[in-house]
Amino acid sequence: MILMQTEDKTLDEILTLAAAHFKVPREKLSADDDFFKTLGIDSLQTLDLLTRLENHFHVELPDYELQGVSDFRTLSGRIRARL
């Protein structure tokens, strides 16, 4: 039996990975944060993060699904749709 990830668990893993990747305290990140602003990253760094998330969750996120996505909660929803 495959255990479905809960929305909270997926979101928490994304936040934890992002915090570790960009060396920021995990508690500074929240679900509705704009990751460009909160992490102070550019689009290239965002692609790097997305690659790590795809590898972590074993999913492939097409570019068209990520256009306009800039907060962790929406990103989590896109990942969960692929699990």
PADREN-438551 format. One record per residue: chain; x, y, z of N, C-alpha, C in turn. Coordinates in Angstrom, 1 decimal, padded with zeros to 4 digits. Layout:
# PADREN-438551
 chain   n_xx   n_yy   n_zz  ca_xx  ca_yy  ca_zz   c_xx   c_yy   c_zz
     A      X      Y      Z      X      Y      Z      X      Y      Z
...
***
This chain:
# PADREN-438551
 chain   n_xx   n_yy   n_zz  ca_xx  ca_yy  ca_zz   c_xx   c_yy   c_zz
     A  000.8 -001.2  000.0  000.0  000.0  000.0  000.9  001.2  000.0
     A  000.6  002.2 -000.9  001.4  003.4 -001.0  000.7  004.4 -000.1
     A  001.5  005.0  000.7  001.1  006.1  001.6  001.1  007.4  001.0
     A -000.1  008.0  000.8 -000.2  009.3  000.2  000.4  010.4  001.1
     A  001.1  011.3  000.6  001.7  012.4  001.4  000.6  013.4  001.7
     A  000.6  013.8  002.9 -000.4  014.9  003.2  000.1  016.2  002.7
     A -000.8  017.1  002.5 -000.5  018.4  002.0  000.5  019.1  003.0
     A  000.3  019.0  004.3  001.2  019.6  005.3  002.6  019.0  005.2
     A  002.7  017.7  005.0  004.0  017.0  005.0  004.7  017.4  003.7
     A  004.1  017.5  002.6  004.7  017.9  001.3  005.2  019.3  001.5
     A  004.4  020.2  002.0  004.7  021.6  002.2  005.9  021.7  003.1
     A  005.9  021.0  004.2  007.0  021.0  005.2  008.3  020.5  004.5
     A  008.3  019.5  003.7  009.5  019.0  003.1  010.0  020.0  002.1
     A  009.1  020.7  001.4  009.6  021.8  000.4  010.3  022.9  001.2
     A  009.6  023.3  002.3  010.2  024.4  003.1  011.6  024.0  003.7
     A  011.6  022.8  004.1  012.9  022.3  004.7  014.0  022.2  003.7
     A  013.7  021.7  002.5  014.7  021.6  001.4  015.1  023.0  001.0
     A  014.2  023.9  000.8  014.5  025.3  000.4  015.4  026.0  001.4
     A  015.1  025.8  002.7  015.9  026.4  003.7  017.3  025.9  003.7
     A  017.4  024.6  003.6  018.7  024.0  003.6  019.5  024.4  002.3
     A  018.8  024.4  001.2  019.5  024.7 -000.1  020.0  026.1 -000.1
     A  019.2  027.1  000.5  019.6  028.5  000.4  020.2  029.0  001.8
     A  020.4  028.0  002.7  021.0  028.3  004.0  020.3  029.5  004.7
     A  019.0  029.3  004.9  018.3  030.2  005.7  017.6  029.4  006.8
     A  017.3  030.0  007.9  016.6  029.3  009.0  015.2  028.9  008.5
     A  014.9  027.6  008.8  013.6  027.0  008.3  012.4  027.9  008.9
     A  012.6  028.3  010.1  011.4  029.1  010.7  011.2  030.4  010.0
     A  012.1  030.9  009.2  011.9  032.1  008.4  011.0  031.9  007.2
     A  010.7  030.7  006.9  009.9  030.4  005.7  008.5  029.9  006.1
     A  007.5  030.5  005.4  006.2  030.0  005.6  005.5  029.7  004.2
     A  004.4  029.0  004.3  003.7  028.5  003.1  003.4  029.5  002.1
     A  002.9  030.7  002.5  002.5  031.7  001.6  003.5  032.7  001.2
     A  004.8  032.5  001.6  005.9  033.3  001.2  006.1  033.3 -000.3
     A  006.4  034.4 -000.8  006.9  034.5 -002.2  008.4  034.1 -002.1
     A  008.7  033.0 -002.8  010.1  032.5 -002.6  011.2  033.4 -003.2
     A  010.8  034.1 -004.3  011.8  035.0 -004.9  012.2  036.1 -003.8
     A  011.2  036.7 -003.2  011.4  037.7 -002.2  012.0  037.2 -000.9
     A  011.4  036.2 -000.4  011.9  035.6  000.9  013.3  035.1  000.9
     A  013.6  034.4 -000.2  014.9  033.8 -000.3  015.9  034.7 -001.0
     A  015.4  035.8 -001.6  016.2  036.7 -002.4  016.9  036.0 -003.5
     A  016.2  035.2 -004.3  016.8  034.4 -005.4  016.3  034.8 -006.7
     A  017.0  034.5 -007.8  016.6  034.8 -009.1  016.1  033.5 -009.8
     A  015.7  033.7 -011.1  015.1  032.5 -011.8  016.0  031.4 -011.9
     A  017.3  031.6 -012.1  018.2  030.5 -012.2  018.3  029.7 -010.9
     A  018.4  030.4 -009.8  018.4  029.7 -008.5  017.1  029.0 -008.3
     A  016.0  029.5 -008.8  014.7  028.9 -008.6  014.7  027.6 -009.4
     A  015.3  027.6 -010.6  015.4  026.3 -011.4  016.2  025.3 -010.7
     A  017.2  025.7 -010.0  018.1  024.8 -009.2  017.3  024.1 -008.1
     A  016.5  025.0 -007.4  015.6  024.5 -006.3  014.6  023.5 -006.9
     A  014.0  023.8 -008.0  012.9  023.0 -008.6  013.5  021.6 -009.0
     A  014.7  021.6 -009.5  015.4  020.4 -009.9  015.6  019.5 -008.6
     A  016.0  020.1 -007.5  016.1  019.4 -006.3  014.8  018.8 -005.8
     A  013.7  019.6 -005.9  012.4  019.2 -005.5  011.9  018.0 -006.4
     A  012.1  018.1 -007.7  011.7  017.1 -008.6  012.4  015.8 -008.2
     A  013.7  015.8 -007.9  014.5  014.7 -007.6  014.0  014.1 -006.2
     A  013.7  015.0 -005.3  013.3  014.6 -003.9  011.9  013.8 -004.0
     A  011.0  014.4 -004.8  009.7  013.8 -004.8  009.5  012.9 -006.0
     A  010.5  012.7 -006.8  010.4  011.8 -008.0  009.3  012.2 -008.9
     A  009.2  013.4 -009.2  008.2  013.9 -010.2  008.9  014.8 -011.2
     A  008.2  015.1 -012.3  008.7  016.0 -013.3  007.6  017.1 -013.4
     A  008.1  018.3 -013.2  007.2  019.5 -013.3  007.4  020.2 -014.6
     A  006.4  020.2 -015.5  006.6  020.9 -016.8  006.6  022.4 -016.5
     A  007.4  023.1 -017.3  007.5  024.6 -017.2  006.1  025.3 -017.2
     A  005.2  024.8 -018.1  003.9  025.5 -018.2  003.1  025.4 -016.9
     A  003.4  024.4 -016.0  002.6  024.3 -014.8  003.2  025.2 -013.7
     A  004.4  025.7 -013.9  005.1  026.5 -012.9  005.1  028.0 -013.2
     A  004.5  028.3 -014.4  004.5  029.7 -014.8  003.6  030.5 -013.8
     A  004.1  031.6 -013.2  003.3  032.4 -012.3  003.3  031.9 -010.9
     A  004.0  030.7 -010.6  004.0  030.2 -009.3  005.2  030.8 -008.6
     A  004.9  031.5 -007.4  006.0  032.1 -006.7  005.8  031.9 -005.2
     A  004.8  031.1 -004.7  004.7  030.8 -003.3  004.8  029.3 -003.1
     A  005.2  029.0 -001.9  005.5  027.6 -001.5  004.2  026.8 -001.5
     A  003.1  027.3 -001.1  001.8  026.6 -001.0  001.4  026.1 -002.4
     A  001.4  027.1 -003.4  001.0  026.7 -004.8  002.0  025.7 -005.4
     A  003.3  025.9 -005.1  004.3  024.9 -005.6  004.0  023.5 -005.0
     A  003.6  023.5 -003.7  003.3  022.2 -003.1  002.1  021.5 -003.8
     A  001.1  022.3 -004.2 -000.1  021.8 -004.9  000.3  021.2 -006.2
     A  001.2  021.9 -006.9  001.7  021.4 -008.3  002.4  020.1 -008.1
     A  003.2  020.0 -007.1  004.0  018.8 -006.8  003.0  017.6 -006.4
     A  002.1  017.9 -005.5  001.2  016.9 -005.1  000.3  016.4 -006.2
     A  000.0  017.2 -007.2 -000.8  016.8 -008.3  000.0  015.7 -009.2
     A  001.3  015.7 -009.0  002.1  014.8 -009.8  002.5  013.5 -009.0
     A  002.2  013.5 -007.7  002.6  012.3 -006.9  001.7  011.1 -007.2
***
